[in-house]
């Protein structure tokens, strides 16, 4: 029984967010034959020889055994060899208090605010990243460098650099790092727009601290919403892959069979096996460009709480909800994106959007899910008029909304 708007949390997507290695031993075996007494050379003419021993006229000597080529021997190896030099290891460290947040007064009274012997301790983490420009621009996940005091970047050739976090965007989990270097190897950026399930996917990174690890699989799905992936606070439509992605892979590239970067590996679900997720490269590059340019990202913001409207939800709302913010019996459609709440002093409130409105189109593009709406809003420009087609109690209206910048408190 749904009792109030708060109980709709299971339905609501909030746009106010803007989202021991062992070495196997082996033995070499040799076979021995008994020594045979040489036979006399008499009566050994070709005519008297067994066919298998008789010489063949003009017979060429046997070809020498082939030597394995030093070049990559398949497309996965070729892609990894081409991109590998531009994939980096990122070691981030930060100091943390020895006294955990919320520690009891008893603990603090005996050990003080900063701990018994050392005031702070060092916490380290390892992730991956990739170079996108020869002058030292690198992108990775925001959570890899979150709160870091120092960042060390190590290239595959062993060179180490001190990295500077130019900016990080928690909404998309993208961060930009700069190092003082020139003539660096770079990746080739591809595209994710035309990906289809079943295509090859190759991941490169440093999982579990094992540098330059290559795994391969396929694209399992595209367009996964942040809520489906288990990160509802993210504004990303993820690529799903079964290429192995483990802790430490975060921030590394996901490649297609041509060795082009199609995504940035970012998430694994704790309760899943064989499922990994990557941020589409278009999103990662768009956010990184803003971070390198200004150090921050401006996300378009409407200020609505919304959910996917289905016939089942419509029926439940009409029968079971007490004290709703609108009259569910006046819902004239059972498909679209239902606005549950409009926040005060937001672009949506200024434009006149109301709870109970059902969004049908955004910018002329039909929408069926809250993720569809979010994607269209993310692609809009702050301050520009964005047209929303809605159904309000059976009447189709077009309402113009001018997105503002997502407030920092909503990040």
Secondary structure, 3 states (H helix, E strand, C coil): CCCCHHHHHHCEEEHHHCCCCCCCCCCCCCCCCCCCCCCCCCCCCHHHCCCCCCCCCCCCCCCCCCCCCCCCCCHHHHHHHHHHCCEEEEEEEEEEECCCCCCCHHHHHHHCCCCCCCCEEEEEEEEEEEEEECCCEEEECHHHHCCCCEEEEECCCCCEEEEEEEEEECCCCEEEEECCCCCCCCCCECCCCCCCCCCEEEEEECHHHCCCEEEEEEEEEEEECHHHHCCCCCCCCEEEECCCCCCCCCCCEEECCCCCEEEEEEEECCCCCCCEEEEEHHHHHHHHHHHHHHCCCCCEECCEEEEEECHHHHHHHHHHCCCCCCCHHHCCCCCEEEEEEECCCCHHHHHCCCCCCEEEEECCEECCCHHHHHHHHHCCCCCCEEEEEEEECCEEEEEEEECEECCHHHC
